[in-house]
Amino acid sequence: MMKELLLLRHAKSSWDDPSLADVERPLAPRGRRAAPRMGRELARRGWLPDRVLVSPARRAQQTWRLVAAEIGRMELAPGSGEGLYMAAPEQLLAALQKIPEKAARVLLVGHNPGMEDFASRLAGDGSEEDALERMREKFPTAAVARFAFDGRWDALSFGQARLLDFLKPRDFS
């Protein structure tokens, strides 16, 4: 069965309060504008996830809430973002390998540099060349990479998925 994975880097965060721990940094005004824009685009394209994994970082949680408001409210499963804060590619892969098989499309909201590295390593044969080039050039905040693969979540591995699309907020200004 065909599976889809949407990787969403959190929207632009604020650095206004240097006393905040990194995990507590909120979205900047630009991020609060970009996240709903990307949510509307996901809804327009019909890319609605069955399952969502979100980093526990404040900026990732805020990004998800703004996207969710545009695609229809979806509740997160308890602990669904555990281990995703600043996760390395191997940690992201391990989290996805635990997804229940009934989920056909998963959205993961996370951070760089792990998100960008993970996306590059996941992309295999059959990836859309223009999307791959754009993604490898830069994976900016609030960007979405859409992958497809045949098989089971627990068998997902690097180089196995096809990058189908790569969207940046600037594409929909």
C-alpha positions as CSV (number, residue, x, y, z in Angstrom):
1,M,0.0,0.0,0.0
2,M,1.3,3.5,-0.9
3,K,2.2,5.7,2.0
4,E,2.8,9.4,2.1
5,L,5.0,11.4,4.4
6,L,4.8,15.2,4.8
7,L,7.8,16.8,6.5
8,L,7.0,20.3,7.8
9,R,9.8,22.4,9.2
10,H,8.4,24.6,12.0
11,A,7.6,28.2,11.0
12,K,9.9,31.1,11.7
13,S,10.6,31.5,15.4
14,S,11.3,34.5,17.5
15,W,14.7,35.4,19.1
16,D,13.3,38.4,20.9
17,D,13.6,37.1,24.4
18,P,17.2,35.8,25.0
19,S,16.2,34.5,28.4
20,L,14.0,31.8,26.9
21,A,15.4,28.3,26.6
22,D,15.5,27.2,22.9
23,V,12.6,24.7,23.4
24,E,10.4,27.6,24.7
25,R,11.0,30.0,21.8
26,P,7.6,31.1,20.2
27,L,6.8,31.9,16.6
28,A,7.8,35.2,15.2
29,P,5.1,37.3,13.4
30,R,6.4,36.0,10.0
31,G,6.0,32.4,11.3
32,R,2.4,33.2,12.5
33,R,1.6,34.3,8.9
34,A,3.4,31.4,7.1
35,A,2.0,28.5,9.1
36,P,-1.7,29.1,8.2
37,R,-0.6,29.8,4.6
38,M,0.9,26.4,4.4
39,G,-2.1,24.8,6.1
40,R,-4.4,26.3,3.5
41,E,-2.2,24.9,0.8
42,L,-2.2,21.4,2.3
43,A,-6.0,21.6,2.5
44,R,-6.3,22.9,-1.1
45,R,-4.1,20.0,-2.4
46,G,-6.0,17.4,-0.2
47,W,-2.8,16.4,1.7
48,L,-4.6,15.7,4.9
49,P,-2.7,13.5,7.4
50,D,-4.1,10.5,9.2
51,R,-1.4,10.9,11.9
52,V,0.6,13.8,13.1
53,L,4.0,13.8,15.0
54,V,5.0,17.2,16.4
55,S,8.1,18.1,18.3
56,P,7.4,19.3,21.8
57,A,9.1,22.6,21.2
58,R,6.8,25.6,21.5
59,R,7.4,26.9,18.0
60,A,6.6,23.4,16.5
61,Q,3.5,23.1,18.6
62,Q,2.3,26.6,17.6
63,T,3.1,25.8,13.9
64,W,0.9,22.7,14.1
65,R,-2.0,24.5,15.8
66,L,-2.0,27.1,13.0
67,V,-1.8,24.5,10.3
68,A,-4.5,22.3,12.0
69,A,-6.9,25.3,12.1
70,E,-6.7,25.4,8.3
71,I,-7.0,21.7,7.6
72,G,-9.6,20.9,10.2
73,R,-8.8,20.3,13.9
74,M,-6.9,17.1,14.5
75,E,-5.9,15.9,18.0
76,L,-2.5,14.6,18.6
77,A,-1.9,11.2,20.1
78,P,-0.3,11.4,23.6
79,G,3.5,11.3,23.4
80,S,3.3,11.7,19.6
81,G,6.3,14.2,19.6
82,E,8.5,12.5,22.1
83,G,12.1,12.5,21.0
84,L,11.5,14.8,18.0
85,Y,13.0,18.0,19.5
86,M,16.2,18.6,17.5
87,A,16.2,15.0,16.4
88,A,18.9,13.5,14.2
89,P,17.8,11.7,11.0
90,E,18.0,8.3,12.6
91,Q,15.7,9.4,15.4
92,L,13.2,10.7,12.9
93,L,13.3,7.5,11.0
94,A,12.8,5.5,14.2
95,A,9.8,7.6,15.2
96,L,8.2,7.0,11.8
97,Q,8.9,3.3,11.9
98,K,6.5,3.1,14.9
99,I,3.5,4.6,13.0
100,P,0.5,2.2,12.9
101,E,0.1,0.6,9.5
102,K,-3.5,2.0,9.1
103,A,-2.0,5.5,8.7
104,A,-1.7,6.3,5.0
105,R,-0.4,9.9,5.3
106,V,1.7,11.2,8.1
107,L,2.7,14.7,8.9
108,L,5.9,15.3,10.9
109,V,6.6,18.8,12.3
110,G,10.2,19.2,13.3
111,H,13.5,21.2,13.1
112,N,16.7,21.7,11.2
113,P,19.3,20.5,10.8
114,G,17.8,17.0,11.4
115,M,14.8,17.6,9.2
116,E,16.8,18.7,6.2
117,D,19.3,15.9,6.6
118,F,16.5,13.4,7.0
119,A,14.7,14.6,3.9
120,S,17.8,14.4,1.8
121,R,18.7,10.9,3.0
122,L,15.1,9.7,2.6
123,A,14.9,10.8,-1.1
124,G,15.6,7.9,-3.4
125,D,15.1,6.9,-7.1
126,G,12.1,8.3,-8.8
127,S,12.2,11.6,-6.9
128,E,11.0,14.7,-8.8
129,E,14.3,16.4,-9.8
130,D,13.2,20.0,-9.5
131,A,11.7,19.4,-6.1
132,L,14.9,17.6,-5.0
133,E,17.1,20.4,-6.2
134,R,15.0,23.0,-4.4
135,M,14.9,21.0,-1.2
136,R,18.6,20.3,-1.1
137,E,19.4,24.0,-1.8
138,K,17.5,25.1,1.3
139,F,14.8,23.7,3.6
140,P,13.4,27.0,5.0
141,T,11.1,27.4,7.9
142,A,7.5,26.4,7.2
143,A,8.5,24.4,4.1
144,V,6.9,21.1,3.3
145,A,8.5,18.1,1.6
146,R,6.0,15.4,0.4
147,F,7.3,11.9,0.0
148,A,5.7,8.6,-1.2
149,F,6.8,5.0,-0.7
150,D,5.5,1.5,-1.1
151,G,5.5,-0.6,1.9
152,R,5.1,-0.5,5.7
153,W,6.1,2.2,8.1
154,D,8.2,-0.2,10.1
155,A,10.3,-1.0,7.0
156,L,10.9,2.6,5.9
157,S,14.6,3.2,5.3
158,F,16.8,5.9,3.9
159,G,16.8,6.2,0.1
160,Q,13.5,4.3,-0.2
161,A,11.0,7.2,-0.7
162,R,10.3,9.4,-3.7
163,L,10.2,13.1,-3.2
164,L,7.1,14.3,-5.0
165,D,6.8,17.9,-4.0
166,F,8.6,20.6,-2.1
167,L,6.7,23.8,-1.1
168,K,8.0,27.0,0.5
169,P,5.8,29.7,2.0
170,R,7.1,32.2,-0.5
171,D,5.5,30.0,-3.2
172,F,2.1,31.2,-1.9
173,S,2.6,34.8,-0.9
